[in-house]
């Protein structure tokens, strides 16, 4: 179908006098995961990874995505007119570089302004202007004109996230935001990111798969707050409870209300990293003063309060019990035959559904056996599903959304007897994982400075992995959250702060054979032992409670310190989870956590 889509789009491009058209993967809120009606790139190209943009010119079409999706994209773009451009691979041009090489002076590139972040739009405008190529903001999305029977906006109800789990009232959060606005001289602050809005008002919904958020905008002033969401999704009871802190408008009223503030020539605070070009254009037309700066909500949300951190601890215990039940089941079921990638991940979801406060998965589980495990963000389908058989390596990356927190865990399991190479590679991944877990670092350190620790054991053999080592995680919110990260590309310039939660997930992937990754969630805490009057030091503590597969560990590669830490961690896992297990599952946990 994608070839037909390309042809049809080119006809519309000609009608609009465009020489190229850009189809970003995001939505008006710059979301990573988007509702079905805004999954335009996926519908158009057939590639359904979470990251990737498509560009169509009069003669060529391309998809740009990162290393997590190279193998998946190659498979899904087969027999299409869309070429794959591998971001980060030497010699691969960026989308703008490609446009400049393909288009001539005076040519025009079209894009929906709601789908480009302002900072991205300005950078693209600047680059293209060097060759006199025009970036044309076409508000009428061309893909929507081709997409018949396109889904409508989801209608899941909005509900309140109780202060029992939030640890802070929405009124208190709004007060903190307004204090920051006063400090910046802002009279109006516009929130566009869905998780930021959910955090601010302590509301949740199910509008986006795996993300408990509502599709909404918000406008905040010192006098009042306005929430723009489909009113049909908000019950009378919720409206009554929200009334003291926010006035609710329909989602479609946002443009009119924003124009009203802009006409008053007020000082409007916009987050340049997430606000879309369409909103900036609306404000600029009225010649209001714009303050471009990251929203204070981003950092507020990233630094968890004690209630949220306690929720993380509790939900990881319950999630760990589900994981142990699953791993025991897997060990017993695989030799009998019939266990596949899909049936295995479905079984894990069944165990999670038995857990208190479970609200759904935090992302689509990555359940990959052998060569499928080498596809970093592999999604098993009925067409690709395979049986787990001896001998092989099975990778399961999964997580749950609970009312008191969000989990994200990866475990790699040896099915049968692993090879010496597999044990070596896994142990090197484990060494990197442990080195990052054990590090003590001075306050002010950024994640980019710690990323090397997790890679060094692999670098010693000339090996590496293409994804980041860690991302921020929300509290019953998005499993991927900024601004912090432990990565060579994510969270740059943002120091790690006490209360932040990150993942720790080094990996190794051998194309066509196997993949392995170990992932736990960690929180930043003060390191009392290393802190002094001169320097405050920080360290990590681990939330995730689940054993690492001993069959894949090559003991002689671990230092005494690493081995001691791993054994202590396994002892902690046993002591924490054993009260909730019995019989054969408890026996399995005891064996899985025995000292190495």
C-alpha positions, -999 to +999 in steps of 0.1 A: +000+000+000+028+024+007+037+027-030+001+038-037+004+063-008+036+078-022+019+082-057-012+098-042+008+122-020+028+133-050-004+144-067-014+164-037+021+179-036+017+191-072-016+206-063-001+226-034+030+234-055+054+215-032+086+199-043+088+178-011+067+169+018+078+159+053+059+134+075+071+135+111+063+106+134+050+128+162+018+147+170+008+183+179+021+176+215+055+162+204+047+128+219+069+097+215+038+074+215+009+089+197-028+080+194-038+060+163-054+090+145-020+108+145+001+078+135+004+092+100+040+081+092+031+045+102+000+044+081+018+060+051+050+039+051+041+007+069+070+012+093+055+012+129+086+019+151+081+047+176+108+069+159+113+078+123+103+105+098+094+102+061+103+126+033+088+124-001+102+144-031+089+144-067+112+114-075+124+098-042+111+088-008+130+080+024+126+070+060+151+083+086+153+063+118+179+054+145+198+022+152+171+008+175+150+002+143+174-005+115+165-042+112+128-036+117+127-008+091+146-029+066+119-057+069+089-034+068+101-012+039+108-042+016+089-040-017+082-003-012+095+028-029+107+042+004+145+040+011+160+036+046+183+062+059+202+051+090+207+080+114+241+080+129+258+058+103+287+076+086+278+088+052+240+090+059+227+125+052+203+142+076+168+150+062+179+186+057+211+176+040+192+153+017+167+180+008+195+204+000+211+179-023+179+169-041+160+203-044+169+234-062+170+270-053+134+283-050+119+249-043+095+244-015+092+217+013+058+213+029+051+202+065+022+204+090+034+231+115+017+213+144+041+184+139+074+203+141+088+216+174+096+253+172+134+247+178+134+221+151+115+243+126+138+272+131+169+251+126+154+236+094+144+270+081+179+283+087+196+253+070+173+253+040+176+291+035+213+287+028+202+272-005+172+294-009+148+265-002+115+274+014+099+256+043+062+260+038+039+254+068+008+237+053-019+236+080-041+212+061-022+179+066-018+161+033-017+126+047-050+131+064-065+139+030-054+104+018-063+085+049-099+074+045-116+060+076-090+076+097-096+070+135-111+098+156-098+112+188-100+086+217-128+091+242-114+075+273-126+093+304-104+115+325-098+105+361-080+120+391-046+106+402-051+106+440-028+126+462-022+094+481+000+084+451+009+119+438+023+132+471+014+168+461-019+186+453-025+202+419-030+235+436+005+232+451+020+224+417+003+253+401+016+276+429+052+264+421+047+270+384+034+305+390+064+313+412+087+304+384+066+324+360+070+355+382+107+349+384+109+349+346+085+378+341+059+356+324+022+364+325+011+333+307+025+298+304+014+273+278+017+236+284+016+213+254+033+180+265+006+155+276+026+141+305+034+176+318-004+184+318-012+151+335+014+158+361+003+194+368-034+187+373-030+152+388-052+138+360-048+106+340-066+089+311-060+062+285-058+083+253-024+071+243-014+034+244+008+026+274+008+062+285-019+072+311-025+107+297-053+127+282-051+147+250-051+182+262-035+217+262-033+240+292-028+277+297-016+289+332-017+325+345-012+337+381-049+342+384-062+310+369-055+278+349-073+266+318-075+230+307-084+222+271-098+187+268-128+171+252-155+180+278-174+147+271-145+129+287-148+147+320-176+136+343-196+160+365-178+146+395-144+153+381-154+188+369-166+196+404-133+184+420-112+203+394-133+235+396-114+252+424-081+251+405-089+250+367-116+260+342-122+234+316-127+242+279-131+220+249-099+209+232-109+228+201-112+261+220-074+263+226-067+284+195-093+309+203-082+313+240-045+315+230-053+342+205-072+361+232-041+362+255-018+370+225-039+400+215-033+415+249+004+416+241+011+396+272+045+379+280+039+343+271+063+315+282+067+287+256+089+257+259+109+260+227+119+223+229+083+210+228+059+237+216+050+233+180+056+258+152+018+263+148+014+277+183+044+300+180+030+313+147-003+321+164+014+340+192+038+359+169+010+371+146-003+391+176+032+404+184+032+392+220+065+390+238+076+353+239+099+338+265+114+307+250+126+285+279+122+250+291+090+246+311+095+244+349+072+214+348+099+193+331+123+194+360+095+194+387+081+162+372+116+146+369+125+151+406+101+127+424+088+135+459+090+109+487+055+097+481+063+090+445+096+073+453+078+051+479+053+042+451+082+032+429+096+009+456+063-007+462+052-013+426+087-028+418+082-053+445+048-064+431+062-063+396+092-084+407+069-111+421+051-112+387+085-115+369+097-144+392+064-162+385+069-157+348+106-168+348+097-199+368+069-207+344+092-201+314+118-226+327+091-252+331+071-246+300+098-242+272+110-278+274+075-291+269+072-271+236+047-246+222+060-215+239+064-186+214+075-150+217+039-139+217+026-165+241+055-158+265+049-120+266+011-127+270+018-150+299+039-123+316+011-098+311-013-123+327+009-124+358+010-086+359-028-084+357-029-103+390-009-075+407-026-049+428-030-014+413-021-026+378-034-003+351-018-017+319+016-022+303+040+007+302+050-001+266+046-029+240+067-058+253+098-067+234+099-104+233+127-116+210+143-151+206+177-155+190+180-132+159+149-113+169+166-103+201+192-085+181+164-061+168+166-036+197+129-026+196+116-058+180+078-063+180+066-099+175+037-104+152+017-134+140+039-133+109+072-132+127+064-151+159+087-181+166+089-208+192+114-207+220+136-238+216+169-251+230+195-238+224+190-200+223+189-166+239+156-150+248+152-113+256+122-099+273+119-062+278+086-052+295+070-030+321+038-022+339+018+009+347+006+009+383-013+036+402+018+040+424+045+039+397+059+027+364+082-002+358+106-011+330+127-042+332+148-063+307+160-098+314+180-121+291+175-158+295+196-187+283+173-214+268+195-246+271+232-242+272+247-209+261+280-207+241+312-194+255+308-163+233+273-157+246+285-160+282+314-136+276+292-110+259+265-112+286+290-109+314+305-078+298+270-063+296+266-072+333+299-057+342+289-024+326+255-026+343+271-031+377+298-004+372+271+021+365+250+009+395+280+012+418+294+045+408+296+075+432+297+109+414+298+146+425+267+166+423+265+184+389+275+153+369+255+147+338+244+114+324+266+117+294+296+116+317+285+082+332+275+065+299+310+054+292+311+032+324+285+009+310+302+006+277+338+001+287+337-037+291+324-041+256+348-015+242+377-036+253+367-061+226+358-034+200+321-039+207+293-014+214+256-008+214+237+019+195+211+030+220+214+051+251+222+035+285+194+051+304+163+073+302+142+090+327+110+074+339+077+090+349+056+083+381+026+065+366+034+084+335+055+080+304+081+053+306+105+076+287+108+109+304+132+138+303+152+159+308+178+136+324+193+106+307+224+084+308+234+085+272+258+100+246+228+118+231+200+120+257+199+144+287+230+163+276+235+194+298+211+182+325+228+172+358+214+142+377+195+153+408+184+135+440+149+121+433+154+114+396+146+080+383+165+065+353+169+031+336+203+013+335+202-008+304+234-017+285+232-044+259+249-063+231+234-073+197+248-097+172+228-092+140+211-123+128+220-144+159+210-130+193+206-099+215+211-094+252+202-065+276+200-061+313+177-033+325+168-021+360+154+012+372+175+032+396+170+064+416+195+091+424+203+095+461+229+113+482+260+093+489+266+101+525+298+080+527+316+100+500+301+135+506+321+161+525+320+199+532+337+204+499+318+181+476+284+165+478+284+131+461+255+111+447+249+075+439+222+051+426+199+028+444+180+001+425+142-003+425+140-034+402+138-066+421+145-096+398+174-120+395+198-120+366+203-153+348+232-171+365+236-195+335+249-166+314+275-153+338+312-160+334+323-156+370+360-152+361+353-120+342+338-103+372+359-084+397+356-092+434+338-059+439+313-067+411+307-102+423+301-091+458+277-064+446+257-089+425+255-115+453+243-088+477+217-076+451+205-112+447+202-116+485+182-084+486+159-097+458+153-129+478+146-112+511+123-087+494+102-110+472+102-143+492+074-132+516+051-130+486+060-164+471+055-200+481+061-236+469+080-242+437+081-205+428+099-197+461+123-226+456+130-213+421+138-178+435+161-193+462+181-212+435+181-181+412+195-159+439+221-182+455+256-167+457+278-172+427 
